[in-house]
Amino acid sequence: MASRSIIILDADPAAGKALAARLTKLGFTVALVAASEDEAIPMAAEAPLVIMDVPPGSAERAAASALLKERSCAVLLTISEADEDALRAVPLRHTNGYIVKPFSDRELRVHIELMCAKLDAARAVYDLEDRFFATSIDMLCFLNFNGHFKRINPAWERTLGFTREELMSRPFIEFVHPDDRERTLDQNRKVRDGGQALGFENRYLCKDGSFRWFLWNAAPDNAEQLIYSVARDITASKQAAAERDLLVHELQTALDEVKALRGILPMCSYCRKIRDDNDYWLTVENYISTHTTTLFTHGICPSCVAKEIEPMFAK
């Protein structure tokens, strides 16, 4: 473990140099003694451990440091005994920790070795996670609570045509179809409040101007201020469903038309007989009797009496 490279972050230059001397004596390599996070963060990927001094009374503020969210390194906070209770109430990533001042060289070595071992284990998990991200067919993402993608996998590029840099440079809502934005923001707000998105659907913009349908499942991580999400492209199934609905509508329309045509009876213009489905010509009485339960009685209407019967008697 003595080959580990360490960054010291201490606003007091003299205290930082004193700690550097102790670490060097223990066999560790001090890569940098920094006075601010802006100096330390660019070097975090090269040094696996950062030892950060926490001034009395600022434990909670230090726990919210951006440096503690870096995956590439572990952070060991050096705190006063009075701040220990306050720091315990703040959730820290498992690769980070603290040591109470004053501490012996032996305590310092044990803490450093323990945290470096945790970091090695975490990196193995991160490597596996990276491989899973890279090979997943579905679209995976980490979305900040501030509405920006923090991490997305290559499936996003293959599906939408935008590069990952383009997708992460703008608020995610800018890529959502305008008609879907209001309910998408409402769903996002529910997830940030501790809910889940299960089977949520919306449309995302492609680089060529078209839109694709996504099916989402998402859950929040309040400690990291992230939403972990998986989205599946369901555009093809949506199109198939739309085509199926159109076909059903066309078939229903055709059936309605057939029913309407079946309600039209072909009738001879001269003898007034009706043609049935077997191409036989029947009298009106026979046709109706065959196709209904109607029975006929016969009589003579007044016009036929005047036209037919009365002339016969007159003769």
HELIX and SHEET records of a PDB file:
HELIX    1   1 PRO A   13  LYS A   25  1                                  13    
HELIX    2   2 GLU A   37  ALA A   40  1                                   4    
HELIX    3   3 ILE A   41  MET A   43  5                                   3    
HELIX    4   4 ALA A   59  ALA A   63  1                                   5    
HELIX    5   5 ALA A   66  LYS A   69  5                                   4    
HELIX    6   6 GLU A   81  ASP A   83  5                                   3    
HELIX    7   7 GLU A   84  ARG A   88  1                                   5    
HELIX    8   8 ASP A  105  THR A  135  1                                  31    
HELIX    9   9 ALA A  155  LEU A  160  1                                   6    
HELIX   10  10 ARG A  164  MET A  168  1                                   5    
HELIX   11  11 PHE A  172  PHE A  175  5                                   4    
HELIX   12  12 PRO A  178  ASP A  180  5                                   3    
HELIX   13  13 ARG A  181  ARG A  192  1                                  12    
HELIX   14  14 THR A  235  ARG A  262  1                                  28    
HELIX   15  15 VAL A  284  HIS A  291  1                                   8    
HELIX   16  16 PRO A  302  CYS A  304  1                                   3    
HELIX   17  17 VAL A  305  ILE A  309  3                                   5    
HELIX   18  18 GLU A  310  ALA A  314  1                                   5    
SHEET    1   A 5 THR A  29  ALA A  34  0                                        
SHEET    2   A 5 SER A   5  LEU A   9  1                                        
SHEET    3   A 5 LEU A  49  ASP A  53  1                                        
SHEET    4   A 5 ALA A  74  ILE A  79  1                                        
SHEET    5   A 5 GLY A  97  VAL A 100  1                                        
SHEET    1   B 5 PHE A 149  ILE A 152  0                                        
SHEET    2   B 5 MET A 139  ASN A 144 -1                                        
SHEET    3   B 5 LEU A 226  ASP A 233 -1                                        
SHEET    4   B 5 PHE A 211  ASP A 221 -1                                        
SHEET    5   B 5 ALA A 197  LEU A 205 -1                                        
SHEET    1   C 2 ILE A 274  ARG A 275  0                                        
SHEET    2   C 2 TRP A 281  LEU A 282 -1                                        
END                                                                             
